[in-house]
Amino acid sequence: VVALANLLEDAGFGMAACGFSKAYDRGPEGIDGTWMLLEERGIFPTGIRPEDEQGTLEIKEVNGIKTAFLQYTATVPNKTRKKMISAGTERMVPDAEISLIAEEIGSARKQGAEAVIVLLKWGKTDNKPGNEQRELAAQIAKAGADLIVGSGSRIPQSAEYLDGSDGGKVLCVWSLGSLLTGDRTNAKHMAGYD
């Protein structure tokens, strides 16, 4: 993990999406350690939260705009998710569940976020989103997100506009594909948007 953090720092990354199916494999200590390692390098981790900050949202200023980056993961195995709930650490890797997402979009707005970007680790390896993804994205748009960006299919998928909360449109990119992946044997899994 140290080598990857150093690589991201050297490449100039300011943020890393860390919420994925195996993010909790080393428990709270693994999440806390990853968070600290990235923060020491000036990289903001999304999709994971330290144990003592499970309900805390950070607002980052991007080009003068107060922006909330909220990441959720739909791919954590049920056994792991149950273990997290029983330990009271379920928000360390936030679940892609609409009540939580809507709550946190509202909280981000109350904290002054002018833009809310929702990042989702969801879907299966496919070239189009599934019905569950479509339903969740529509609910997220109605909850007040400004942009929805997905990953998880390992294959770049299309983007489209959804109906937003104020009658406006919300851009939803179903999947960016994979920038970094352990599966380097399948060329389809190495593609992504720039």
Secondary structure, 3 states (H helix, E strand, C coil): CHHHHHHHHHHCCCEEECCCCCCCCCHHHHHHHHHHHHHHCCCEEECCCCHHHCCCCCEEEECCEEEEEEEEECCCCHHHHHHHHHHCCHHHCCECCHHHHHHHHHHHHHCCCCEEEEEEECCCCCCCCCHHHHHHHHHHHHHCCCEEEEECCCCCCCEEEEECCCCCEEEEECCCECCCCCCCCCHHHHCECC
